Structure formats: C-alpha cells, structure tokens
Amino acid sequence: MTAGFRIFERRRKVSDEDVRRFAEIPVANISDSMSRMTAAGTRLRPLHLGGKLAGAAITVKSRPGDNLMVHKALDLAEPGDIVVVDAGADMSNAIIGELMVAHAIQRKLGGIVVNGAVRDLAAIQAGSFPVFAAGVTHRGPYKDGPGEINVPIAIDGMVIAPGDLVIGDSDGLLCVPFADLATVYADAKKKNDAEAAQMANIVAGHSDRRWVDAALQKLNCEQVARQG
C-alpha cells in the first residue's frame, strides 16, 4: 500500500436513529455538553439556503487543490452520509462545485464539508443541500491525487474519525465521537430541555435573575457608589 494514497473500509458508523435524535438539538447545546472543548473553528460556515447538517462521516484527506479522492468518496458514501474533506484549508482551488453537489443529491447523501474552498456559490446558496466550507473561489480543482479515504482527519484541532457523527447548523460544525454518542446525547437533551423551560419563563416574565448577583458576590465584585 502507498502511504497517503489509500482507500480504507469504514468499519462502523452512527445509526440513523442517533442522527435523527441529535438533529433535534441545537449544535450549541451539544457543544456545551462536550465541555465546550470541541470545535472546527469559525471559518467553516454553512453556504446552503438553510437547514441542519447531520450524519455519519466518510472522511477524505486530499492534497490541497485536488479532488480526485473526493469524487471517489461521493461514489462510496451511503445515503445520509456526510463527506468531510480536509483539503488543508487551502483556498487556491475549489474542491467541489455545482455538479458534485448534484451528484451528492442524486445519491441521497446528507451533506458535504470542505476544509477548503468551493465554487458555484449561487447554486449552492439557492439549494437546501447542506454544504459547509471555509471559502469560495472560481478556480477549479485538479484530479491527480494523492489522498486517503476513511482515515482520521483534523480540522482546526477537531478530530473526525470515519463513522463519527458530524452535525452543523448556523452556529457552526461539530463532531461527536462514536464512542461518546450515548453520554453526549443524554447531557445535550437534558440541557436542551432545561433551556426550553428557561425560555418559557423568560417569555412569561418569570425569569429568576438572582444568580447574577450571587455570582458577583461569590467573586468578590465590589459595587462602588458614584462620587460627586
């Protein structure tokens, strides 16, 4: 095997039921339930018309500016999968465009994430198929390789392994490791329910704000009367 130019088999993936359950919770609440320690940075933004991205990751590590292995990943991906591409955050060449998005839609994939650039922005923005990317350029890609499929990748320190849950909304992108799904979901669901109750109290005018002064007092914040 040639290191750096290989296709691996994905041995496990998050279930459709787990994807559905997580998709009902805002990414911010899931992130809080992971101790706010996991993030793919602020550059990766949703470019599509709107709607959540959620599914099992099929990962691609591509040479910057080259999308040969991304094409292969689109053909290997199963319905609902998210093709997550680490293209080295390079903005010189677009890794995907309108035609590849159309192919992904035809195959019923769940979305595409590119740590790099895309093109055909108007078409992507007009559609509901989830696309997250770090930038836009009109310059097209090369198709020479190398690259790897279904290997662990990292985007701004966030590690994504094949089959992990990838979820994104207007606040950004997050990966939930396969082994942590049950724990993170339980904590995120609890937080989401608590915030729903808090919002209801705010709307009703019953929000308890005493915690603010309690926190300030605990931190020894001094309140100084205005002089003169």
CYANA upper distance limits for C-alpha pairs under 8 A (distance plus 0.5 A):
  1 MET  CA      5 PHE  CA      8.42
  1 MET  CA      6 ARG  CA      7.51
  2 THR  CA      6 ARG  CA      7.01
  4 GLY  CA    146 PRO  CA      6.86
  4 GLY  CA    147 GLY  CA      6.04
  4 GLY  CA    148 GLU  CA      6.41
  5 PHE  CA    145 GLY  CA      7.88
  5 PHE  CA    146 PRO  CA      5.50
  5 PHE  CA    147 GLY  CA      5.33
  5 PHE  CA    148 GLU  CA      5.82
  6 ARG  CA    147 GLY  CA      7.26
  6 ARG  CA    148 GLU  CA      5.35
  6 ARG  CA    149 ILE  CA      7.09
  7 ILE  CA    148 GLU  CA      6.08
  7 ILE  CA    149 ILE  CA      5.25
  7 ILE  CA    150 ASN  CA      7.17
  8 PHE  CA    148 GLU  CA      8.24
  8 PHE  CA    149 ILE  CA      6.47
  8 PHE  CA    150 ASN  CA      5.89
  8 PHE  CA    151 VAL  CA      7.62
  9 GLU  CA    150 ASN  CA      7.16
 10 ARG  CA     58 ILE  CA      8.18
 10 ARG  CA    150 ASN  CA      6.52
 10 ARG  CA    162 PRO  CA      6.61
 10 ARG  CA    163 GLY  CA      7.44
 11 ARG  CA    163 GLY  CA      8.29
 12 ARG  CA    162 PRO  CA      8.09
 12 ARG  CA    163 GLY  CA      6.13
 13 LYS  CA     56 ALA  CA      6.38
 13 LYS  CA     57 ALA  CA      8.12
 13 LYS  CA    162 PRO  CA      7.62
 13 LYS  CA    163 GLY  CA      4.15
 13 LYS  CA    164 ASP  CA      6.71
 13 LYS  CA    165 LEU  CA      8.40
 13 LYS  CA    178 PHE  CA      7.82
 14 VAL  CA     18 ASP  CA      6.99
 14 VAL  CA     19 VAL  CA      7.51
 14 VAL  CA     55 GLY  CA      8.03
 14 VAL  CA     56 ALA  CA      6.05
 14 VAL  CA    163 GLY  CA      6.28
 14 VAL  CA    164 ASP  CA      6.61
 14 VAL  CA    165 LEU  CA      6.54
 14 VAL  CA    178 PHE  CA      6.94
 15 SER  CA     19 VAL  CA      6.88
 15 SER  CA     56 ALA  CA      8.32
 16 ASP  CA     20 ARG  CA      6.71
 16 ASP  CA     55 GLY  CA      8.23
 17 GLU  CA     21 ARG  CA      6.72
 18 ASP  CA     22 PHE  CA      6.63
 18 ASP  CA    181 LEU  CA      8.39
 19 VAL  CA     23 ALA  CA      6.52
 19 VAL  CA     54 ALA  CA      6.66
 19 VAL  CA     55 GLY  CA      6.15
 19 VAL  CA     56 ALA  CA      8.18
 19 VAL  CA    165 LEU  CA      7.71
 20 ARG  CA     24 GLU  CA      7.36
 21 ARG  CA     25 ILE  CA      8.02
 22 PHE  CA     54 ALA  CA      8.34
 22 PHE  CA    185 TYR  CA      7.33
 23 ALA  CA     52 LYS  CA      7.57
 23 ALA  CA     53 LEU  CA      8.36
 23 ALA  CA     54 ALA  CA      6.67
 23 ALA  CA    167 ILE  CA      7.87
 25 ILE  CA     29 ASN  CA      7.37
 25 ILE  CA     30 ILE  CA      7.54
 25 ILE  CA    188 ALA  CA      7.84
 25 ILE  CA    189 LYS  CA      7.61
 25 ILE  CA    192 ASN  CA      7.27
 26 PRO  CA     30 ILE  CA      7.13
 26 PRO  CA    169 ASP  CA      7.92
 26 PRO  CA    192 ASN  CA      8.41
 27 VAL  CA     31 SER  CA      6.53
 27 VAL  CA    167 ILE  CA      7.52
 27 VAL  CA    168 GLY  CA      6.87
 27 VAL  CA    169 ASP  CA      6.96
 27 VAL  CA    171 ASP  CA      7.43
 27 VAL  CA    172 GLY  CA      7.90
 27 VAL  CA    173 LEU  CA      7.99
 27 VAL  CA    174 LEU  CA      7.52
 28 ALA  CA     32 ASP  CA      6.68
 28 ALA  CA    171 ASP  CA      7.47
 29 ASN  CA     33 SER  CA      6.77
 29 ASN  CA    188 ALA  CA      6.27
 29 ASN  CA    191 LYS  CA      7.08
 29 ASN  CA    192 ASN  CA      6.84
 30 ILE  CA     34 MET  CA      7.04
 30 ILE  CA    184 VAL  CA      7.57
 30 ILE  CA    185 TYR  CA      8.00
 30 ILE  CA    187 ASP  CA      8.44
 30 ILE  CA    188 ALA  CA      5.51
 31 SER  CA     35 SER  CA      7.32
 31 SER  CA     36 ARG  CA      5.78
 31 SER  CA     37 MET  CA      8.16
 31 SER  CA     38 THR  CA      7.38
 31 SER  CA     39 ALA  CA      8.43
 31 SER  CA    174 LEU  CA      7.79
 32 ASP  CA     36 ARG  CA      5.43
 32 ASP  CA    188 ALA  CA      8.14
 33 SER  CA    184 VAL  CA      6.68
 33 SER  CA    187 ASP  CA      6.18
 33 SER  CA    188 ALA  CA      5.87
 33 SER  CA    191 LYS  CA      8.10
 34 MET  CA     38 THR  CA      7.44
 34 MET  CA    184 VAL  CA      7.18
 38 THR  CA    157 GLY  CA      8.43
 38 THR  CA    158 MET  CA      6.47
 38 THR  CA    174 LEU  CA      7.55
 38 THR  CA    175 CYS  CA      8.14
 39 ALA  CA    156 ASP  CA      7.94
 39 ALA  CA    157 GLY  CA      7.94
 39 ALA  CA    158 MET  CA      6.19
 39 ALA  CA    173 LEU  CA      7.43
 39 ALA  CA    174 LEU  CA      6.31
 39 ALA  CA    175 CYS  CA      8.26
 40 ALA  CA     44 LEU  CA      7.58
 40 ALA  CA    155 ILE  CA      5.95
 40 ALA  CA    156 ASP  CA      5.78
 40 ALA  CA    157 GLY  CA      7.36
 40 ALA  CA    158 MET  CA      5.92
 40 ALA  CA    172 GLY  CA      8.28
 40 ALA  CA    173 LEU  CA      6.61
 40 ALA  CA    174 LEU  CA      7.00
 41 GLY  CA    155 ILE  CA      8.12
 41 GLY  CA    156 ASP  CA      6.24
 42 THR  CA    172 GLY  CA      7.53
 43 ARG  CA    133 ALA  CA      8.04
 43 ARG  CA    134 ALA  CA      5.44
 43 ARG  CA    135 GLY  CA      8.21
 44 LEU  CA    114 VAL  CA      8.31
 44 LEU  CA    115 ASN  CA      7.41
 44 LEU  CA    132 PHE  CA      6.35
 44 LEU  CA    133 ALA  CA      5.39
 44 LEU  CA    134 ALA  CA      4.94
 44 LEU  CA    135 GLY  CA      8.36
 44 LEU  CA    172 GLY  CA      7.26
 44 LEU  CA    173 LEU  CA      7.60
 45 ARG  CA    132 PHE  CA      5.67
 45 ARG  CA    133 ALA  CA      6.16
 45 ARG  CA    134 ALA  CA      6.85
 45 ARG  CA    170 SER  CA      7.94
 45 ARG  CA    172 GLY  CA      6.58
 45 ARG  CA    173 LEU  CA      8.27
 46 PRO  CA     50 GLY  CA      8.33
 46 PRO  CA    130 PRO  CA      7.59
 46 PRO  CA    131 VAL  CA      6.31
 46 PRO  CA    132 PHE  CA      4.87
 46 PRO  CA    133 ALA  CA      7.29
 46 PRO  CA    168 GLY  CA      8.41
 46 PRO  CA    169 ASP  CA      7.57
 46 PRO  CA    170 SER  CA      6.92
 46 PRO  CA    172 GLY  CA      7.81
 47 LEU  CA    121 LEU  CA      8.05
 47 LEU  CA    124 ILE  CA      7.04
 47 LEU  CA    125 GLN  CA      6.14
 47 LEU  CA    130 PRO  CA      8.01
 47 LEU  CA    131 VAL  CA      6.17
 47 LEU  CA    132 PHE  CA      6.34
 47 LEU  CA    133 ALA  CA      7.64
 48 HIS  CA    124 ILE  CA      5.80
 48 HIS  CA    125 GLN  CA      4.79
 48 HIS  CA    126 ALA  CA      7.18
 48 HIS  CA    127 GLY  CA      6.33
 48 HIS  CA    128 SER  CA      6.13
 48 HIS  CA    129 PHE  CA      6.83
 48 HIS  CA    130 PRO  CA      6.13
 48 HIS  CA    131 VAL  CA      6.24
 48 HIS  CA    132 PHE  CA      8.28
 49 LEU  CA    124 ILE  CA      7.94
 49 LEU  CA    125 GLN  CA      5.44
 49 LEU  CA    126 ALA  CA      6.08
 49 LEU  CA    127 GLY  CA      5.87
 49 LEU  CA    128 SER  CA      5.56
 49 LEU  CA    129 PHE  CA      8.31
 50 GLY  CA    128 SER  CA      6.31
 50 GLY  CA    130 PRO  CA      8.03
 51 GLY  CA    128 SER  CA      7.18
 51 GLY  CA    130 PRO  CA      7.50
 51 GLY  CA    169 ASP  CA      7.34
 52 LYS  CA    130 PRO  CA      7.53
 52 LYS  CA    167 ILE  CA      7.86
 52 LYS  CA    168 GLY  CA      6.35
 52 LYS  CA    169 ASP  CA      5.42
 52 LYS  CA    170 SER  CA      8.42
 53 LEU  CA    110 GLY  CA      7.21
 53 LEU  CA    111 GLY  CA      6.76
 53 LEU  CA    130 PRO  CA      6.13
 53 LEU  CA    166 VAL  CA      8.05
 53 LEU  CA    167 ILE  CA      5.82
 53 LEU  CA    168 GLY  CA      5.39
 53 LEU  CA    169 ASP  CA      6.90
 54 ALA  CA     82 ILE  CA      7.80
 54 ALA  CA    110 GLY  CA      7.17
 54 ALA  CA    111 GLY  CA      8.22
 54 ALA  CA    165 LEU  CA      7.61
 54 ALA  CA    166 VAL  CA      6.11
 54 ALA  CA    167 ILE  CA      4.77
 54 ALA  CA    168 GLY  CA      6.97
 55 GLY  CA     80 GLY  CA      6.33
 55 GLY  CA     81 ASP  CA      5.74
 55 GLY  CA     82 ILE  CA      6.03
 55 GLY  CA    110 GLY  CA      6.62
 55 GLY  CA    111 GLY  CA      8.48
 55 GLY  CA    165 LEU  CA      6.18
 55 GLY  CA    166 VAL  CA      6.11
 55 GLY  CA    167 ILE  CA      7.18
 56 ALA  CA     80 GLY  CA      7.72
 56 ALA  CA     81 ASP  CA      5.46
 56 ALA  CA     82 ILE  CA      6.24
 56 ALA  CA    162 PRO  CA      8.11
 56 ALA  CA    163 GLY  CA      5.44
 56 ALA  CA    164 ASP  CA      6.05
 56 ALA  CA    165 LEU  CA      5.37
 56 ALA  CA    166 VAL  CA      6.63
 57 ALA  CA     81 ASP  CA      6.45
 57 ALA  CA     82 ILE  CA      5.39
 57 ALA  CA     83 VAL  CA      6.47
 57 ALA  CA     84 VAL  CA      6.80
 57 ALA  CA    160 ILE  CA      8.14
 57 ALA  CA    161 ALA  CA      7.75
 57 ALA  CA    162 PRO  CA      5.83
 57 ALA  CA    163 GLY  CA      5.33
 57 ALA  CA    164 ASP  CA      6.00
 57 ALA  CA    165 LEU  CA      6.74
 57 ALA  CA    166 VAL  CA      6.60
 58 ILE  CA     73 ALA  CA      7.72
 58 ILE  CA     77 ALA  CA      7.14
 58 ILE  CA     81 ASP  CA      7.14
 58 ILE  CA     82 ILE  CA      6.58
 58 ILE  CA     83 VAL  CA      5.50
 58 ILE  CA     84 VAL  CA      6.66
 58 ILE  CA    149 ILE  CA      7.89
 58 ILE  CA    150 ASN  CA      6.35
 58 ILE  CA    162 PRO  CA      5.74
 58 ILE  CA    163 GLY  CA      6.87
 59 THR  CA     73 ALA  CA      8.39
 59 THR  CA     83 VAL  CA      6.48
 59 THR  CA     84 VAL  CA      5.40
 59 THR  CA     85 VAL  CA      6.56
 59 THR  CA     86 ASP  CA      8.41
 59 THR  CA    149 ILE  CA      6.16
 59 THR  CA    150 ASN  CA      5.29
 59 THR  CA    151 VAL  CA      6.73
 59 THR  CA    152 PRO  CA      7.60
 59 THR  CA    153 ILE  CA      7.53
 59 THR  CA    160 ILE  CA      8.06
 59 THR  CA    161 ALA  CA      7.55
 59 THR  CA    162 PRO  CA      6.18
 60 VAL  CA     69 MET  CA      7.45
 60 VAL  CA     70 VAL  CA      7.01
 60 VAL  CA     73 ALA  CA      7.65
 60 VAL  CA     83 VAL  CA      7.80
 60 VAL  CA     84 VAL  CA      6.56
 60 VAL  CA     85 VAL  CA      5.17
 60 VAL  CA     86 ASP  CA      6.65
 60 VAL  CA    147 GLY  CA      7.68
 60 VAL  CA    148 GLU  CA      6.23
 60 VAL  CA    149 ILE  CA      5.06
 60 VAL  CA    150 ASN  CA      6.74
 60 VAL  CA    151 VAL  CA      7.55
 60 VAL  CA    153 ILE  CA      8.08
 61 LYS  CA     85 VAL  CA      6.46
 61 LYS  CA     86 ASP  CA      5.45
 61 LYS  CA     87 ALA  CA      6.85
 61 LYS  CA    147 GLY  CA      5.90
 61 LYS  CA    148 GLU  CA      5.63
 61 LYS  CA    149 ILE  CA      6.95
 61 LYS  CA    151 VAL  CA      7.93
 61 LYS  CA    153 ILE  CA      7.19
 62 SER  CA     66 ASP  CA      6.95
 62 SER  CA     67 ASN  CA      7.20
 62 SER  CA     69 MET  CA      7.09
 62 SER  CA     70 VAL  CA      7.94
 62 SER  CA     85 VAL  CA      7.46
 62 SER  CA     86 ASP  CA      6.70
 62 SER  CA     87 ALA  CA      5.61
 62 SER  CA     88 GLY  CA      8.15
 62 SER  CA    145 GLY  CA      7.74
 62 SER  CA    146 PRO  CA      7.18
 62 SER  CA    147 GLY  CA      4.89
 62 SER  CA    148 GLU  CA      7.07
 63 ARG  CA     67 ASN  CA      8.26
 63 ARG  CA     87 ALA  CA      6.54
 63 ARG  CA     88 GLY  CA      7.83
 63 ARG  CA    145 GLY  CA      7.06
 63 ARG  CA    146 PRO  CA      6.63
 63 ARG  CA    147 GLY  CA      6.44
 64 PRO  CA     87 ALA  CA      5.41
 64 PRO  CA     88 GLY  CA      6.19
 64 PRO  CA     89 ALA  CA      8.15
 64 PRO  CA     90 ASP  CA      6.25
 64 PRO  CA     93 ASN  CA      8.27
 64 PRO  CA    116 GLY  CA      8.46
 65 GLY  CA     87 ALA  CA      7.65
 65 GLY  CA     90 ASP  CA      7.54
 65 GLY  CA     91 MET  CA      8.42
 65 GLY  CA     92 SER  CA      7.07
 65 GLY  CA     93 ASN  CA      5.30
 65 GLY  CA     94 ALA  CA      7.18
 65 GLY  CA     95 ILE  CA      6.88
 65 GLY  CA    140 GLY  CA      8.49
 65 GLY  CA    141 PRO  CA      5.73
 65 GLY  CA    142 TYR  CA      6.67
 66 ASP  CA     87 ALA  CA      8.49
 66 ASP  CA     93 ASN  CA      8.32
 66 ASP  CA     95 ILE  CA      7.07
 66 ASP  CA    141 PRO  CA      5.70
 66 ASP  CA    142 TYR  CA      5.01
 66 ASP  CA    143 LYS  CA      5.90
 66 ASP  CA    144 ASP  CA      7.16
 66 ASP  CA    145 GLY  CA      6.75
 67 ASN  CA     71 HIS  CA      6.89
 67 ASN  CA     95 ILE  CA      5.97
 67 ASN  CA     96 ILE  CA      7.91
 67 ASN  CA    141 PRO  CA      6.69
 67 ASN  CA    142 TYR  CA      6.83
 67 ASN  CA    143 LYS  CA      6.08
 67 ASN  CA    144 ASP  CA      8.44
 67 ASN  CA    145 GLY  CA      7.76
 68 LEU  CA     72 LYS  CA      7.18
 68 LEU  CA    142 TYR  CA      7.89
 68 LEU  CA    143 LYS  CA      5.00
 68 LEU  CA    144 ASP  CA      6.70
 68 LEU  CA    145 GLY  CA      6.14
 68 LEU  CA    146 PRO  CA      8.27
 68 LEU  CA    147 GLY  CA      8.44
 69 MET  CA     73 ALA  CA      6.61
 69 MET  CA    145 GLY  CA      7.19
 69 MET  CA    146 PRO  CA      7.96
 69 MET  CA    147 GLY  CA      6.43
 69 MET  CA    148 GLU  CA      7.35
 69 MET  CA    149 ILE  CA      7.52
 70 VAL  CA     74 LEU  CA      6.78
 70 VAL  CA     83 VAL  CA      8.48
 70 VAL  CA     85 VAL  CA      7.75
 70 VAL  CA     95 ILE  CA      8.44
 71 HIS  CA     75 ASP  CA      7.11
 71 HIS  CA    100 MET  CA      8.23
 72 LYS  CA     76 LEU  CA      6.79
 73 ALA  CA     77 ALA  CA      6.37
 73 ALA  CA     83 VAL  CA      7.47
 73 ALA  CA    149 ILE  CA      7.29
 74 LEU  CA     83 VAL  CA      7.54
 74 LEU  CA    103 HIS  CA      8.26
 74 LEU  CA    104 ALA  CA      6.91
 77 ALA  CA     81 ASP  CA      6.49
 77 ALA  CA     82 ILE  CA      8.37
 77 ALA  CA     83 VAL  CA      7.81
 77 ALA  CA    109 LEU  CA      7.70
 78 GLU  CA    107 ARG  CA      8.21
 78 GLU  CA    108 LYS  CA      8.35
 78 GLU  CA    109 LEU  CA      7.14
 79 PRO  CA    107 ARG  CA      6.92
 79 PRO  CA    108 LYS  CA      5.39
 79 PRO  CA    109 LEU  CA      5.16
 79 PRO  CA    110 GLY  CA      7.40
 80 GLY  CA    108 LYS  CA      6.77
 80 GLY  CA    109 LEU  CA      4.94
 80 GLY  CA    110 GLY  CA      4.65
 80 GLY  CA    111 GLY  CA      8.17
 81 ASP  CA    109 LEU  CA      5.70
 81 ASP  CA    110 GLY  CA      5.57
 81 ASP  CA    111 GLY  CA      7.50
 82 ILE  CA    109 LEU  CA      7.05
 82 ILE  CA    110 GLY  CA      5.71
 82 ILE  CA    111 GLY  CA      5.34
 82 ILE  CA    112 ILE  CA      6.02
 82 ILE  CA    113 VAL  CA      7.76
 82 ILE  CA    166 VAL  CA      7.62
 83 VAL  CA    111 GLY  CA      7.03
 83 VAL  CA    112 ILE  CA      5.34
 83 VAL  CA    113 VAL  CA      6.70
 84 VAL  CA    112 ILE  CA      6.47
 84 VAL  CA    113 VAL  CA      5.15
 84 VAL  CA    114 VAL  CA      6.66
 85 VAL  CA    112 ILE  CA      8.31
 85 VAL  CA    113 VAL  CA      6.44
 85 VAL  CA    114 VAL  CA      5.28
 85 VAL  CA    115 ASN  CA      6.50
 86 ASP  CA    114 VAL  CA      6.82
 86 ASP  CA    115 ASN  CA      5.48
 86 ASP  CA    116 GLY  CA      7.77
 86 ASP  CA    153 ILE  CA      7.15
 86 ASP  CA    154 ALA  CA      7.76
 86 ASP  CA    155 ILE  CA      7.31
 87 ALA  CA     95 ILE  CA      8.26
 87 ALA  CA    114 VAL  CA      7.36
 87 ALA  CA    115 ASN  CA      5.92
 87 ALA  CA    116 GLY  CA      5.90
 88 GLY  CA    115 ASN  CA      6.94
 88 GLY  CA    116 GLY  CA      7.07
 89 ALA  CA    115 ASN  CA      5.41
 89 ALA  CA    116 GLY  CA      4.78
 89 ALA  CA    117 ALA  CA      8.12
 89 ALA  CA    134 ALA  CA      7.56
 90 ASP  CA    115 ASN  CA      8.19
 90 ASP  CA    116 GLY  CA      5.59
 90 ASP  CA    117 ALA  CA      7.46
 91 MET  CA    116 GLY  CA      6.05
 91 MET  CA    117 ALA  CA      5.59
 91 MET  CA    134 ALA  CA      8.48
 91 MET  CA    135 GLY  CA      6.95
 91 MET  CA    136 VAL  CA      7.72
 91 MET  CA    137 THR  CA      7.48
 92 SER  CA    117 ALA  CA      7.98
 92 SER  CA    137 THR  CA      7.60
 92 SER  CA    139 ARG  CA      7.50
 93 ASN  CA    117 ALA  CA      6.93
 93 ASN  CA    118 VAL  CA      8.15
 93 ASN  CA    137 THR  CA      6.93
 93 ASN  CA    138 HIS  CA      7.97
 93 ASN  CA    139 ARG  CA      5.50
 93 ASN  CA    140 GLY  CA      5.80
 93 ASN  CA    141 PRO  CA      5.78
 94 ALA  CA    116 GLY  CA      7.78
 94 ALA  CA    117 ALA  CA      5.14
 94 ALA  CA    118 VAL  CA      4.72
 94 ALA  CA    119 ARG  CA      6.10
 94 ALA  CA    136 VAL  CA      7.39
 94 ALA  CA    137 THR  CA      6.34
 94 ALA  CA    138 HIS  CA      7.32
 94 ALA  CA    139 ARG  CA      6.47
 94 ALA  CA    140 GLY  CA      5.64
 94 ALA  CA    141 PRO  CA      6.04
 95 ILE  CA    114 VAL  CA      7.87
 95 ILE  CA    116 GLY  CA      7.52
 95 ILE  CA    117 ALA  CA      6.50
 95 ILE  CA    118 VAL  CA      5.97
 95 ILE  CA    119 ARG  CA      8.34
 95 ILE  CA    140 GLY  CA      7.74
 95 ILE  CA    141 PRO  CA      6.21
 96 ILE  CA    100 MET  CA      6.46
 96 ILE  CA    101 VAL  CA      7.81
 96 ILE  CA    117 ALA  CA      8.19
 96 ILE  CA    118 VAL  CA      5.63
 96 ILE  CA    119 ARG  CA      7.04
 96 ILE  CA    141 PRO  CA      8.37
 97 GLY  CA    101 VAL  CA      6.82
 97 GLY  CA    118 VAL  CA      6.33
 97 GLY  CA    119 ARG  CA      5.41
 97 GLY  CA    120 ASP  CA      5.85
 97 GLY  CA    121 LEU  CA      8.27
 98 GLU  CA    102 ALA  CA      6.68
 98 GLU  CA    119 ARG  CA      7.90
 98 GLU  CA    120 ASP  CA      6.07
 98 GLU  CA    123 ALA  CA      6.86
 98 GLU  CA    124 ILE  CA      7.27
 99 LEU  CA    103 HIS  CA      6.81
100 MET  CA    104 ALA  CA      6.71
101 VAL  CA    105 ILE  CA      6.69
101 VAL  CA    124 ILE  CA      8.38
101 VAL  CA    129 PHE  CA      8.26
102 ALA  CA    106 GLN  CA      6.65
103 HIS  CA    107 ARG  CA      6.82
104 ALA  CA    108 LYS  CA      6.77
104 ALA  CA    109 LEU  CA      5.99
104 ALA  CA    111 GLY  CA      8.10
105 ILE  CA    109 LEU  CA      6.48
105 ILE  CA    129 PHE  CA      7.61
110 GLY  CA    129 PHE  CA      8.06
110 GLY  CA    130 PRO  CA      7.56
111 GLY  CA    129 PHE  CA      6.76
111 GLY  CA    130 PRO  CA      5.18
111 GLY  CA    131 VAL  CA      6.30
112 ILE  CA    130 PRO  CA      6.99
112 ILE  CA    131 VAL  CA      5.51
112 ILE  CA    132 PHE  CA      6.95
113 VAL  CA    131 VAL  CA      6.36
113 VAL  CA    132 PHE  CA      5.20
113 VAL  CA    133 ALA  CA      6.35
114 VAL  CA    118 VAL  CA      8.11
114 VAL  CA    131 VAL  CA      8.45
114 VAL  CA    132 PHE  CA      6.72
114 VAL  CA    133 ALA  CA      5.20
114 VAL  CA    134 ALA  CA      7.33
115 ASN  CA    133 ALA  CA      6.34
115 ASN  CA    134 ALA  CA      6.18
115 ASN  CA    155 ILE  CA      7.44
116 GLY  CA    133 ALA  CA      6.63
116 GLY  CA    134 ALA  CA      5.70
116 GLY  CA    135 GLY  CA      6.72
117 ALA  CA    133 ALA  CA      6.61
117 ALA  CA    134 ALA  CA      6.29
117 ALA  CA    135 GLY  CA      4.94
117 ALA  CA    136 VAL  CA      5.31
117 ALA  CA    137 THR  CA      6.73
118 VAL  CA    133 ALA  CA      7.27
118 VAL  CA    135 GLY  CA      6.95
118 VAL  CA    136 VAL  CA      5.41
118 VAL  CA    137 THR  CA      6.72
118 VAL  CA    138 HIS  CA      8.40
119 ARG  CA    136 VAL  CA      6.02
119 ARG  CA    137 THR  CA      6.00
119 ARG  CA    138 HIS  CA      5.98
119 ARG  CA    139 ARG  CA      8.20
119 ARG  CA    140 GLY  CA      8.23
120 ASP  CA    124 ILE  CA      7.05
120 ASP  CA    138 HIS  CA      7.99
121 LEU  CA    125 GLN  CA      6.49
121 LEU  CA    136 VAL  CA      7.72
122 ALA  CA    126 ALA  CA      6.64
123 ALA  CA    127 GLY  CA      7.03
124 ILE  CA    128 SER  CA      8.32
124 ILE  CA    129 PHE  CA      8.06
124 ILE  CA    131 VAL  CA      7.88
150 ASN  CA    161 ALA  CA      7.91
150 ASN  CA    162 PRO  CA      5.75
151 VAL  CA    161 ALA  CA      6.96
151 VAL  CA    162 PRO  CA      6.91
152 PRO  CA    159 VAL  CA      7.25
152 PRO  CA    160 ILE  CA      6.14
152 PRO  CA    161 ALA  CA      4.85
152 PRO  CA    162 PRO  CA      7.04
153 ILE  CA    159 VAL  CA      6.18
153 ILE  CA    160 ILE  CA      5.87
153 ILE  CA    161 ALA  CA      7.03
154 ALA  CA    158 MET  CA      5.71
154 ALA  CA    159 VAL  CA      4.77
154 ALA  CA    160 ILE  CA      6.55
155 ILE  CA    159 VAL  CA      7.07
155 ILE  CA    160 ILE  CA      8.42
158 MET  CA    175 CYS  CA      7.83
159 VAL  CA    175 CYS  CA      8.12
160 ILE  CA    164 ASP  CA      7.02
160 ILE  CA    175 CYS  CA      6.82
160 ILE  CA    177 PRO  CA      7.84
161 ALA  CA    177 PRO  CA      7.91
163 GLY  CA    178 PHE  CA      7.39
164 ASP  CA    175 CYS  CA      7.27
164 ASP  CA    176 VAL  CA      6.67
164 ASP  CA    177 PRO  CA      5.58
164 ASP  CA    178 PHE  CA      5.29
165 LEU  CA    175 CYS  CA      6.14
165 LEU  CA    176 VAL  CA      5.61
165 LEU  CA    177 PRO  CA      6.93
165 LEU  CA    178 PHE  CA      7.10
166 VAL  CA    173 LEU  CA      7.84
166 VAL  CA    174 LEU  CA      6.40
166 VAL  CA    175 CYS  CA      5.06
166 VAL  CA    176 VAL  CA      6.97
167 ILE  CA    173 LEU  CA      6.39
167 ILE  CA    174 LEU  CA      5.87
167 ILE  CA    175 CYS  CA      6.81
167 ILE  CA    176 VAL  CA      8.45
168 GLY  CA    172 GLY  CA      5.95
168 GLY  CA    173 LEU  CA      4.67
168 GLY  CA    174 LEU  CA      6.56
169 ASP  CA    173 LEU  CA      7.20
176 VAL  CA    180 ASP  CA      7.26
176 VAL  CA    181 LEU  CA      6.99
176 VAL  CA    184 VAL  CA      8.24
177 PRO  CA    181 LEU  CA      7.03
180 ASP  CA    184 VAL  CA      6.48
181 LEU  CA    185 TYR  CA      6.44
182 ALA  CA    186 ALA  CA      6.75
183 THR  CA    187 ASP  CA      6.85
184 VAL  CA    188 ALA  CA      6.42
185 TYR  CA    189 LYS  CA      6.38
186 ALA  CA    190 LYS  CA      6.73
187 ASP  CA    191 LYS  CA      6.73
188 ALA  CA    192 ASN  CA      6.51
189 LYS  CA    193 ASP  CA      6.63
190 LYS  CA    194 ALA  CA      6.73
191 LYS  CA    195 GLU  CA      6.68
192 ASN  CA    196 ALA  CA      6.73
193 ASP  CA    197 ALA  CA      6.90
194 ALA  CA    198 GLN  CA      6.70
195 GLU  CA    199 MET  CA      6.54
196 ALA  CA    200 ALA  CA      6.81
197 ALA  CA    201 ASN  CA      6.91
198 GLN  CA    202 ILE  CA      6.80
198 GLN  CA    207 SER  CA      7.68
199 MET  CA    203 VAL  CA      6.69
200 ALA  CA    204 ALA  CA      6.66
201 ASN  CA    205 GLY  CA      6.55
201 ASN  CA    206 HIS  CA      5.36
201 ASN  CA    207 SER  CA      5.64
202 ILE  CA    206 HIS  CA      6.28
202 ILE  CA    207 SER  CA      5.33
209 ARG  CA    213 ASP  CA      8.40
210 ARG  CA    214 ALA  CA      6.85
211 TRP  CA    215 ALA  CA      6.48
212 VAL  CA    216 LEU  CA      6.84
213 ASP  CA    217 GLN  CA      6.54
214 ALA  CA    218 LYS  CA      6.64
215 ALA  CA    219 LEU  CA      6.77
216 LEU  CA    220 ASN  CA      6.76
216 LEU  CA    221 CYS  CA      5.77
217 GLN  CA    221 CYS  CA      6.34
